[in-house]
Amino acid sequence: MLNIKKLLHLGKRFFTSLFPRSLREDEIRWVQEQLNSEEFKLWLSFSKADKRHSFEVAHRVTLKLKDQETPYVAAALLHDIGKLSSCLGIFGRTIATLISPFLTRNKITIWTLKTKGFRCQLANYLEHPKNGEKILKSIHSAPLTIAWVSEHHSADEKWSVPHEIGLLLSEADND
């Protein structure tokens, strides 16, 4: 179930998604420097709100890292790349987030087998870590970047990334 801290985080994400501020040119150049050309092309596909969110997560990560390790920053920038496959807007994403605690793993799996419709979109949204992993493997992203994108909603005992890095990335995403 959703706890109060998570609800506050989701509420903040919802309202900032309604009226996102565009990134400045220097911020976009910084993002481009952190990603390879294929990753940057994918990142450009994000909505304005997703670009802003990924930039803010990556910025929080770089503030806490002593030396900017590109795979960690790329992981922060691309952690939600799998959401692109859902084609859901802000309200569809909100519905998906609100109903997800009530869906079984089996139900989501069944919905992933559908080829169109809102349930297919919901399933793709809820499976965005796996979808992101597939996308990043197809363009040969760094293994750590792929791992974090795949694991960023997993329980911390299931992370393959170094635990302290996983905590850093998770905290940056949930601020």
C-alpha positions in Angstrom: 0.0 0.0 0.0 1.0 3.6 -0.4 2.4 5.3 2.7 2.1 9.1 3.5 5.6 9.9 2.2 5.0 8.2 -1.1 1.6 9.9 -1.4 3.2 13.3 -0.9 5.8 12.5 -3.4 3.2 11.4 -6.0 1.1 14.4 -5.3 4.1 16.7 -5.9 4.9 14.8 -9.1 1.3 15.1 -10.3 1.2 18.9 -9.8 4.6 19.6 -11.2 3.7 17.5 -14.2 0.6 19.7 -14.9 2.8 22.8 -15.4 6.4 21.6 -16.0 9.1 24.2 -16.6 11.1 23.6 -19.7 14.8 22.9 -19.3 17.2 25.6 -20.3 19.7 25.0 -23.1 22.6 24.6 -20.8 20.7 22.0 -18.8 19.9 20.1 -22.0 23.6 20.3 -23.1 24.5 18.8 -19.7 22.1 15.9 -20.2 23.6 15.3 -23.6 27.1 15.2 -22.1 26.0 12.4 -19.7 24.4 10.1 -22.3 25.6 8.4 -25.4 23.9 9.6 -28.7 21.3 6.8 -28.7 20.4 7.4 -25.1 20.1 11.1 -25.7 17.7 10.5 -28.7 15.6 8.4 -26.3 15.7 11.0 -23.6 14.5 13.6 -26.1 11.4 11.5 -26.6 10.3 12.2 -23.0 7.5 14.7 -22.3 8.5 18.1 -20.9 7.5 16.8 -17.4 9.6 13.6 -17.7 12.6 15.5 -18.9 12.3 17.9 -15.9 11.9 14.9 -13.5 14.8 13.0 -14.9 17.0 16.0 -14.9 16.2 16.8 -11.3 16.8 13.2 -10.2 20.2 13.2 -12.0 21.1 16.6 -10.5 20.4 15.3 -7.0 22.6 12.2 -7.8 25.5 14.3 -9.0 25.3 16.5 -5.8 25.8 13.4 -3.7 28.4 11.7 -5.8 32.0 12.8 -5.3 33.0 12.0 -8.8 30.3 12.0 -11.5 30.2 8.4 -12.7 28.4 8.6 -16.1 26.6 5.2 -15.8 25.0 6.4 -12.5 24.0 9.7 -13.9 22.7 8.0 -17.1 20.7 5.6 -14.8 19.2 8.6 -13.1 18.3 10.3 -16.4 16.9 7.2 -18.0 15.2 5.4 -15.0 11.7 6.0 -16.4 12.5 5.4 -20.1 10.2 2.4 -20.2 7.2 4.6 -19.6 7.4 5.7 -23.2 6.0 2.4 -24.3 2.7 3.0 -22.3 1.8 6.1 -24.3 -0.1 7.3 -21.2 -0.5 11.0 -20.3 -0.5 12.5 -16.9 -4.1 11.4 -16.0 -3.6 7.8 -17.3 -0.4 7.5 -15.3 -2.2 8.8 -12.3 -4.9 6.2 -12.7 -2.3 3.5 -13.2 -0.5 4.6 -10.0 -3.6 4.7 -7.9 -4.9 1.3 -9.0 -1.6 -0.6 -9.0 -1.7 -1.6 -5.4 -4.9 -3.4 -6.1 -3.7 -5.4 -9.1 -2.1 -8.8 -8.8 1.0 -9.7 -10.7 -1.0 -12.3 -12.7 -3.5 -9.6 -13.8 -0.7 -7.3 -15.0 0.9 -10.2 -16.8 -2.4 -11.0 -18.6 -2.8 -7.3 -19.5 0.8 -7.2 -21.0 -0.4 -9.8 -23.5 -3.0 -7.5 -25.0 -1.9 -5.5 -28.0 -4.0 -2.4 -27.6 -6.4 -0.6 -25.3 -6.2 1.1 -21.9 -5.4 -2.1 -20.0 -2.5 -2.8 -22.3 -1.3 0.8 -21.7 -1.7 0.4 -17.9 0.3 -2.9 -18.0 3.1 -1.3 -20.0 3.2 1.6 -17.6 3.4 -0.7 -14.6 6.0 -2.8 -16.3 8.1 0.2 -17.3 11.3 -1.0 -15.5 11.3 -4.2 -17.6 10.4 -2.3 -20.8 13.2 0.2 -20.0 15.7 -2.6 -19.6 14.7 -4.0 -23.0 15.0 -0.6 -24.7 18.5 0.1 -23.1 19.8 -3.4 -24.0 18.8 -2.8 -27.6 21.0 0.3 -27.8 23.9 -1.2 -25.7 23.7 1.1 -22.7 26.1 0.5 -19.8 25.3 -2.6 -17.7 24.9 -0.5 -14.5 22.5 1.9 -16.3 20.4 -1.1 -17.6 20.4 -2.7 -14.1 19.2 0.3 -12.3 16.5 1.1 -14.9 15.3 -2.5 -14.5 15.5 -2.6 -10.7 14.5 0.9 -9.6 11.1 -0.2 -8.2 12.5 -3.5 -6.8 13.0 -4.2 -3.1 16.6 -3.2 -2.2 17.6 -6.8 -1.4 17.0 -7.6 -5.1 19.3 -4.9 -6.4 22.4 -5.9 -8.4 23.8 -2.4 -8.3 26.0 -1.5 -5.3 23.6 -0.9 -2.4 24.8 2.6 -1.5 24.4 3.6 -5.2 20.9 2.0 -5.3 20.0 4.0 -2.1 21.3 7.2 -3.6 19.4 6.7 -6.9 16.2 5.6 -5.1 16.3 8.6 -2.7 17.0 11.0 -5.6 13.9 9.6 -7.4 11.7 9.8 -4.4 12.5 13.4 -3.2 
